[in-house]
Amino acid sequence: MESVTLFEVRPEIRSGKPIFAGTRITVYDVLDYLASGMTVEDITNDFPELTEDNVLAAIKFAANRERRLTTPV
């Protein structure tokens, strides 16, 4: 099965924050929209370049980051 890159970091785009590949939409943007009460459907309607899988990937990205930050070395 072919691996798909969902995120990329490019210093010249959005100050190097993780963005969805091929867009200028950051993971933080999507998480912020969810936190403000937007649904996955709201987000994908407002940003048709994103899919439900992208939104779920943002949640997983945040969960993994949190796990790394809170797991002792």
Rosetta blueprint (number, residue, H / E / L):
1 M L
2 E L
3 S L
4 V L
5 T L
6 L L
7 F E
8 E E
9 V L
10 R L
11 P L
12 E L
13 I L
14 R H
15 S H
16 G H
17 K L
18 P L
19 I E
20 F E
21 A L
22 G L
23 T L
24 R L
25 I L
26 T E
27 V H
28 Y H
29 D H
30 V H
31 L H
32 D H
33 Y H
34 L H
35 A H
36 S L
37 G L
38 M L
39 T L
40 V H
41 E H
42 D H
43 I H
44 T H
45 N H
46 D H
47 F L
48 P L
49 E L
50 L L
51 T L
52 E H
53 D H
54 N H
55 V H
56 L H
57 A H
58 A H
59 I H
60 K H
61 F H
62 A H
63 A H
64 N H
65 R H
66 E H
67 R H
68 R H
69 L H
70 T H
71 T L
72 P L
73 V L
